[in-house]
Amino acid sequence: MGHPGETANLRSQLDPILPRHRDLHYGGEWHAPQGGYRDTLCPATGESLGQAAEANAADVAAAVGAAHRAFKEWRRVKPLERAAMLRRLAESLRANAGDLAMLDAANCGNPIQKAQRDALTAASQIDFYAGLVTEMKGETIPMGEGVVNLSVREPYGVCARIVAYNHPIQFTAGKIAPPLAAGNTVIMKPPYQAPLSAFRLMEIVGGILPPGVLNIVTGGRECGEALVAHPLVPRVSLVGSVPTGRAIMKAGAERLKHVTLELGGKNACIIYPDADIDKAVASAVNGMNFPWCGQSCGSTSRLFIHESVYDKVLAGALEAVRQFKPGIPTDMKTTMGAVISQAQFDKIMSYVEIGKSEGARLVCGGKRPEDPLLSNGWFVEPTVFTEVEQTMRIANEEIFGPVLSVIRWRDEEAMFEQVNAVEYGLTCSIWTAGLANAHRAASRVEAGYVWVNNSSQHFPGASFGGYKQSGIGREEGADELLSYTQVKNINISL
């Protein structure tokens, strides 16, 4: 794919579905950015996929103004009418899921084989929240004769959502549903590294909602900081890294903004001696999200194996890991894609060197693939370290790459201490046939989302979020919808 002829073939393949608009979309129209343009790239080849708008503070102010004006009318639209529009949006997503997946495969490096379900997941999320619009209920409180006291839930206004690059269309489309269902207007900031599917999304659904209700601004740090700082944006949410989350929390505090954060993880997969070994091995490898090169906040990147089954589990895991072969993401046969950028590639490779220098044993991967067709892209082989101690950096810091650390355990109490030693607390996968083990472990691990005899799956209505530095608030359930409302108490003397 790195050769000129193959590059031309990729561009030719993408041309029918590439977005024709690369500007900002707010107030129902496309606007040329005052901040200018920049190139967006294909991680698999390093080539340009064309320009993308770069919003500056003035662009953000214009978008916020449009969203604020639209909010005055949108909040008055009846909930069931809002739901009907959201369902139309979901239908459009489903109808164009293949094209959107191909754009993400080219622009962020996820293999098309897996990426094609992302738009469908977003559509399901939109339908889920469309079905909850009548559940934003208040309460009545008895006050005695002659007095009625009730509470109602009302929207905040303009809500900013900033999302990560590992699932561009899934996050960009799916995350608009809760605030819109609650009657807010939305300014979505798609991932800086992979904005193409967001442009295409607005070409597809731009006429479904009233002008200004859904707005897309693309850009880097200035764009994000302007969104968080704007006084007419009372509600901000992020899917991203811990450092970015801390920066948003700090900036939001200046105006007491309502902030939710879905951040990183250094998640554990725990295998007990009585686990179904074959299923546990498959789930441990699946939990690493190797197709996305481990670029997932929920990846179970620390594998804790009891010493009595250590050799068997490790042998099975290595065999399964080696089945993942990095390849061109737009090829349906590819099982593992490319890392998002040169910077992320360099970070991952630096952690490989750190692991070796700390004394961990590299038993799989740890380098760029030898295939010359992948030489121009940012590819990393699936990587496994054994003889890892919890004190090592590769066991404590989020790498956000295809690097699995394997840790042997004997004493359960000591194992729990190691599992909980990190600053993160997003997910955990526990494998055991014993009910007592399952309940004890689930109660002891410090994580917001726990699987027992499963991994990696999300379920509609089950709230997702983390403990400790993995975030604030919960998403994907009814809690998220209610988080986009504020409660007003009304006391009436008759």
Buried (B, 14 or more C-beta within 10 A) or exposed (E): BBEEEEBEEBBEEBEEBBBEBBBBBBBBEBBEBBBEBBEBBBBBBBBEBBBBBBBBBEBBBBBBBBBBBBBEEBBEBEBEEBBBBBBBBBBBBBEBBBBBBBBBBBBBBBBBBBBBBBBBBBBBBBBBBBBBBEEBEBEEEEEEEEEEBBBBBBBBBBBBBBBBBBBBBBBBBBBBBBBBBBBBBBBBBBBBBBBBBBBBBBBBBBEBBBBBBBBBBBBBEBBBBBBBBBEEBBBBBBBBBBEBBEBBBEBBEEEEBBBBBBBBBBBBBBBBBBBBBEEBBBBBBBBBBBBBBBBBBBBBBBBBBBEEBBEBBBEBBBEBBEEBBBBBBBBEEBBBBBBBBEEBBEBBBEBBEBBBEBEBEBBBBBEBBEBEBBBBBBBBBBBBBBBBBBEBEBBBBBBBBBBBBBBBBEEBEEBBEBBBBBEBBBBBBBBBEEEEBBEBBBEBBBBBBBBBBBBBEEEEEEBBBBBBBBBBBBBBBBBBBBBBBBEEEEEEEE
